[in-house]
Every structure is written in structure tokens, then in C-alpha cells.
Amino acid sequence: MTTNSAPIRWGILGTGRIAHSLATDLMLVPDGQLVAVGSRSKESAETFAKVYAAHGPVRAHGSYEELAADEDVDVVYVASPHSHHLEHATLVLEAGKHVLCEKALTLNSADSQTMVDLATSKKLFLMEAMWMATNPIVRRVVADVRSGRFGFPRHVHAELGFVADPDKHQRLLDPALGASALLDMGIYPLTFAHLLFGEARALTAQANIGTGPDSAAGGTFDLDLVMTGKYAGNELSTMVASVTSHSSRSAAIATDQGRIELTDFHHPSSAVFKPANGDEPVEIVGDEPVIGAAYGNEIVEVQRCLREGLLESPLVPHSQTLSLMRQMDMIRESVGARYATES
Ligand SMILES: NC(=O)c1ccc[n+]([C@@H]2O[C@H](COP(=O)([O-])OP(=O)(O)OC[C@H]3O[C@@H](n4cnc5c(N)ncnc54)[C@H](OP(=O)(O)O)[C@@H]3O)[C@@H](O)[C@H]2O)c1
């Protein structure tokens, strides 16, 4: 299906914000082609398809079922709210297509395991769209920290959050659509610490909990969350996520020789090591260029895996996604956040 010379043919499921971000970067990847989009509304699919039509025809499907059945699609990017990822990824996998599925993979680890098991049994590629892990600067920082290039790492602090606007960001404030500061924002600091130090040995959390616009529908979710972690080498993490306050969006890794600082740590345009001894700061440069907004690097990784016949990416392996999903289950339970479907 994915021969070495032919372009990889992409379909996109959903026409929201992140669907546009990925489609924009897909235009920059030479051996990938957007060939189809699926939406709950034909009109929305057609509007989306027109935006990218200058790069080649994009078929507009008025249902996700039609997109899944499109024979000229190799891989589908699932860009719906995480409350619906399992349903939508299942549709695509059952139709025999590979899947790149937005984060969080699902609402909880049991559903993620179901999705992974299905992909594995069908011998299809599945990857959580954890684009931070495919970012060349993040990859270089992770390799440098692990090798001890900038000293012995002791602590990472990372934070991500902004004020969600109920008119613009309904998904972020509605537990029926998977709202959770942790699943939307906190997943990044949690994954960042995991990439640096390995699986956490202990995690604790404090949160403020809210209900959705329709409290009768049930479900509670974390609005603001702080977490601490401890890792195998006794490294520590402090992590912040919020949908009610603005964070610095930065990360800092403290070592016994200085500090590594990243602005917009989940898609940094630069990272710098500042030695404590007053030496000149060292810019940490990725081994490959960042493509577009860095979704391009994620696309390149998926395409590399498909061409090599891999069923999972070594940069975002299933075991890592599942481990982090289990941790997020535990954290949500400890702060009293619970979706209506889980009660
Ligand atoms: N990697 C990143 O940087 C990043 C950034 C933001 C979000 N995300 C993730 O991407 C996913 C989508 O986020 P988004 O911000 O793009 O959301 P969004 O703007 O609200 O778009 C979600 C799309 O999903 C489809 N959808 C299917 N069922 C839906 C339902 N019941 N209610 C609402 N929409 C539904 C809709 O497309 P149709 O109307 O066309 O069917 C909608 O446009 C989330 O899982 C989120 O965590 C990732």
C-alpha cells in the first residue's frame, strides 16, 4: 500500500483548529499528499478541502465513514476531541488504514489499550500525535540531558496553560468532549519529564475541579493542576497545567552545572544551556530543521515508519503512550476528576 516511491496519501478526520495546523504543514512535506478530508458536515469538508486544493485535489467526504472507506487513503489523522478518538480511530482501523491520532490518545488507559490492541491485531500503524517528541530541538535536548552533556540533571520545571474562552474553546471546558487541563496541557510537561528521565516512580497532584456547561450531563474535570514527579535517578519534576490562567509555556532543566531553558517547550524554536560558572550560553540546535510549525516533523516520522513497515514509532512507542495514560488515570482519580462515562 505504501510503496517506497509513491507519495503517502493522507486523510484528515475532522476540520477543527488542529486539523488545519497539520494540513498546513503537510503541504511542506514533499512525499506526503493530502488527498481527502472527512467531516460530520459535507459543507465543512468542502470548505476545508478548498483551502488546500492548490496543492492537489482533496476529496471532501460528508461523513467519517466515507473517509474511512476511501480506498485512495493510506493513513488518517484523527483530529476530533479526545472523547471521540476511540470511536473514530476504530472506524479507520477497521477499514484497514493506518492512524495518527491526536493526543490524548483517549480519555483513559483502558480505552487506549483497546485502540492499541486493535491496531496491533490488524497489523496497522498507530501513533499518538505527540508532536513534541518528534521535534528536532526537543530530541536534541533529551539526548544531551541523557548523555550528561550539560551536567547531572536534578530537576525539570515545565508549565503550559492559557485562559480558555467559552465561546472559542468549548471543547476545553466541556467534560463531555474530554475537557481536562491534564489531558490537553499537562500531558506535555508529563511527557517531557518522561522523555528526559524515564517513567515516573512517583507522582502527586493538586487541582481545582469544575463541571461542564451542562452540569446535569455529569462529569467533572481539572481546570488547574500542579504535579510533582520523582524518577529512577532521583530526578524531580514540577509541572503545571491550566485552562484558567496564563503560564510561561516554558521549561527549565536544572543540572549541577547550570540550566537548560526552553521557550514554548513543547514546540521550541530554540533551547539554551546557561552555565552556572559564567561561561557563554550554549545554543542547543536540532539535528534536522523544524518543518513548518513542527507538525511537519511529526508527518515525516509517520511516513518514515510507514515506508519501513513499522507498526509504531520508536519516538512515540505504544508503551510510552500507555504508561502516560495510566499515570493520567491515577492523577485524575487522585484529584477527583471523573468523566460521566467513567462513573
Ligand atoms: N498537537 C497539538 O498541538 C494540539 C493542539 C490542539 C489540540 N490538539 C488535540 O486535537 C484534538 C482536537 O482539538 P482541536 O483544538 O482541533 O478541536 P476543535 O477545534 O474543537 O475541532 C475538533 C473537530 O472534531 C470534530 N468533531 C467530531 N465530533 C465532535 C464533537 N462531538 N464535538 C465537536 N467536534 C467534533 C469536528 O470536525 P467536523 O465538524 O469537521 O466533523 C471539530 O471541528 C484534541 O484531542 C486535542 O487534544 C492537539
PDBQT file of the ligand as one rigid body, heavy atoms in Angstrom, charges set to zero:
ROOT
HETATM    1  N1  LIG A 401      -0.956  18.633  18.800  1.00  0.00    +0.000 N 
HETATM    2  C1  LIG A 401      -1.388  19.832  19.130  1.00  0.00    +0.000 C 
HETATM    3  O1  LIG A 401      -0.656  20.813  19.093  1.00  0.00    +0.000 OA
HETATM    4  C2  LIG A 401      -2.818  20.017  19.513  1.00  0.00    +0.000 A 
HETATM    5  C3  LIG A 401      -3.320  21.303  19.643  1.00  0.00    +0.000 A 
HETATM    6  C4  LIG A 401      -4.674  21.445  19.889  1.00  0.00    +0.000 A 
HETATM    7  C5  LIG A 401      -5.468  20.326  20.054  1.00  0.00    +0.000 A 
HETATM    8  N2  LIG A 401      -4.933  19.078  19.968  1.00  0.00    +0.000 N 
HETATM    9  C6  LIG A 401      -5.790  17.884  20.101  1.00  0.00    +0.000 C 
HETATM   10  O2  LIG A 401      -6.533  17.744  18.900  1.00  0.00    +0.000 OA
HETATM   11  C7  LIG A 401      -7.869  17.334  19.172  1.00  0.00    +0.000 C 
HETATM   12  C8  LIG A 401      -8.820  18.338  18.530  1.00  0.00    +0.000 C 
HETATM   13  O3  LIG A 401      -8.578  19.618  19.077  1.00  0.00    +0.000 OA
HETATM   14  P1  LIG A 401      -8.993  20.975  18.308  1.00  0.00    +0.000 P 
HETATM   15  O4  LIG A 401      -8.482  22.074  19.166  1.00  0.00    +0.000 OA
HETATM   16  O5  LIG A 401      -8.614  20.939  16.892  1.00  0.00    +0.000 OA
HETATM   17  O6  LIG A 401     -10.576  20.906  18.466  1.00  0.00    +0.000 OA
HETATM   18  P2  LIG A 401     -11.672  21.670  17.631  1.00  0.00    +0.000 P 
HETATM   19  O7  LIG A 401     -11.125  22.900  17.003  1.00  0.00    +0.000 OA
HETATM   20  O8  LIG A 401     -12.852  21.779  18.519  1.00  0.00    +0.000 OA
HETATM   21  O9  LIG A 401     -12.007  20.655  16.447  1.00  0.00    +0.000 OA
HETATM   22  C9  LIG A 401     -12.431  19.349  16.690  1.00  0.00    +0.000 C 
HETATM   23  C10 LIG A 401     -13.091  18.796  15.439  1.00  0.00    +0.000 C 
HETATM   24  O10 LIG A 401     -13.514  17.479  15.741  1.00  0.00    +0.000 OA
HETATM   25  C11 LIG A 401     -14.687  17.161  15.027  1.00  0.00    +0.000 C 
HETATM   26  N3  LIG A 401     -15.672  16.580  15.946  1.00  0.00    +0.000 N 
HETATM   27  C12 LIG A 401     -16.122  15.303  15.904  1.00  0.00    +0.000 A 
HETATM   28  N4  LIG A 401     -17.017  15.074  16.854  1.00  0.00    +0.000 NA
HETATM   29  C13 LIG A 401     -17.162  16.229  17.534  1.00  0.00    +0.000 A 
HETATM   30  C14 LIG A 401     -17.993  16.617  18.616  1.00  0.00    +0.000 A 
HETATM   31  N5  LIG A 401     -18.841  15.773  19.207  1.00  0.00    +0.000 N 
HETATM   32  N6  LIG A 401     -17.893  17.882  19.055  1.00  0.00    +0.000 NA
HETATM   33  C15 LIG A 401     -17.035  18.739  18.496  1.00  0.00    +0.000 A 
HETATM   34  N7  LIG A 401     -16.234  18.439  17.442  1.00  0.00    +0.000 NA
HETATM   35  C16 LIG A 401     -16.317  17.182  16.963  1.00  0.00    +0.000 A 
HETATM   36  C17 LIG A 401     -15.189  18.448  14.385  1.00  0.00    +0.000 C 
HETATM   37  O11 LIG A 401     -14.932  18.372  12.988  1.00  0.00    +0.000 OA
HETATM   38  P3  LIG A 401     -16.148  18.256  11.937  1.00  0.00    +0.000 P 
HETATM   39  O12 LIG A 401     -17.155  19.258  12.372  1.00  0.00    +0.000 OA
HETATM   40  O13 LIG A 401     -15.487  18.574  10.655  1.00  0.00    +0.000 OA
HETATM   41  O14 LIG A 401     -16.677  16.854  11.971  1.00  0.00    +0.000 OA
HETATM   42  C18 LIG A 401     -14.333  19.545  15.021  1.00  0.00    +0.000 C 
HETATM   43  O15 LIG A 401     -14.045  20.573  14.119  1.00  0.00    +0.000 OA
HETATM   44  C19 LIG A 401      -7.966  17.189  20.680  1.00  0.00    +0.000 C 
HETATM   45  O16 LIG A 401      -7.813  15.842  21.034  1.00  0.00    +0.000 OA
HETATM   46  C20 LIG A 401      -6.783  17.996  21.222  1.00  0.00    +0.000 C 
HETATM   47  O17 LIG A 401      -6.247  17.490  22.426  1.00  0.00    +0.000 OA
HETATM   48  C21 LIG A 401      -3.630  18.919  19.676  1.00  0.00    +0.000 A 
ENDROOT
TORSDOF 0
